[in-house]
Amino acid sequence: MIERLEELKHRFEEVGQLIVQPDIVADMKKFGVLHKEYKDLERVVSKYKAFSDAKSNLENAREALGHEKDPEFREMAKTEIEELEPEIASLEEELKILLIPKDPNDSRNIILEIRSGTGGDEASIFAGDLFRMYKSYAENEGWSFAVLNFSEGTLGGYKEIVAAVEGEDVYGKLKFESGVHRVQRVPATESQGRVHTSAATVAVLPEAEEVDVALNTKDIRKDTFRASGAGGQHINKTESAVRLTHAPSGLVVECQDGRSQHANYDKALKVLRSRLYEMELQKHHAEISSQRKSMVGSGDRSDKIRTYNYPQGRVTDHRIGLSVFNLPNVMNGDLEKFVEQLRIAENTERMKAAEN
């Protein structure tokens, strides 16, 4: 492990010198790649420094204990040893996790799709609640969040809504949100005060690059139509909305966010490419799942992953058995505890897989 950490430390110093070179600074693409590598390495190297310093201090304390005659100094050395030993063990475990190869998709932007499921109008209202939850979380993270397409529910919310989310480590933080989200509450439409159970489906698609998915334009049928919804008079004057149908897969994608047909076509193409890329990822996850059962799941949209219980103010993630009793905060975008615990669960699984 130490040998690997020394290699990363050397690379960190090398990248640190590269990113201040004028030719690199002038090339935004190269600078962006190297700057991200620098930040990723910085986390490991700073943790390695803390680990090395703690080990050095431990050696000094043990040496002092072996040679020091003064009772007060010996007691200080003993106390320091008792504090440093568990600290070093903890730092070593953290370093092991940091050395696990990252999911290469973690740094990608995403296409977020939310659809109402069982529960009629209440399911659409819940889909709207989830949409606002993710939008708030994205704002807290400093990410950009743009709606690409939506279909409103009869009594509010959305039958379906699609958004593009861009920022740092977006897929890495939200990839575990794919699946069925269930809500238990008294709907506004319920006159008897009975608690109903409704559901909405969330899909988090890593945004695909052109090199990831080869698309033949001959396989895509493009249709245009007038956009609907908010946007003033302009939005209904032209057929700016775009519908793409991909013949080989049968996938249909719509986008009506942009003012121009060209902009909507580009965005719809981005969604189509991401959906095709996700289909390939699902095949890969299925192969892995056949070899070992994953605690946090594979992002399968049919998996029931979380329940939002309004009468008890509780949110439960069924994959890791985590329940929190701050439902209003969660619905306002406070997802950090779930994100953190799910990432820890994934890293634990990856560590076990690496050891086998």
Number of C-alpha atoms within 10 A of each C-alpha: 9 10 8 10 17 13 10 18 19 13 16 20 14 12 17 17 10 17 18 11 11 9 12 15 14 10 10 11 11 13 18 14 11 17 16 13 15 19 14 13 20 17 12 20 22 12 17 21 13 14 21 15 13 19 16 11 15 20 13 15 21 16 12 16 19 11 9 15 10 9 10 10 14 18 13 14 21 16 12 16 20 12 13 18 13 11 15 18 12 12 17 16 11 15 20 13 17 17 15 13 11 13 9 9 17 17 19 20 23 28 26 28 23 27 24 27 22 14 18 15 22 30 27 29 25 28 31 23 16 24 25 16 18 22 21 20 20 19 12 11 14 12 18 13 19 15 18 21 23 22 15 15 19 13 13 15 24 26 23 22 21 22 22 21 24 20 16 16 16 21 26 20 18 24 22 23 23 24 23 24 26 23 23 17 19 17 20 11 10 12 8 8 11 10 15 13 18 25 25 27 25 28 24 27 28 27 26 22 13 12 7 12 15 11 15 8 9 8 13 19 12 15 13 18 15 13 22 15 12 9 11 9 8 10 20 16 10 15 16 23 27 27 19 21 17 19 12 8 10 9 13 17 20 25 27 28 26 20 16 15 19 13 17 23 24 14 22 24 21 18 29 25 21 23 23 20 19 19 13 13 16 15 11 12 16 15 11 13 13 9 8 11 12 16 14 17 16 20 22 18 16 12 16 18 23 21 20 26 18 16 11 12 14 17 23 19 18 15 17 14 8 14 16 14 15 13 19 13 12 22 19 16 20 18 17 12 12 22 16 12 13 23 18 13 16 17 18 15 17 17 16 10 10 10 7 6
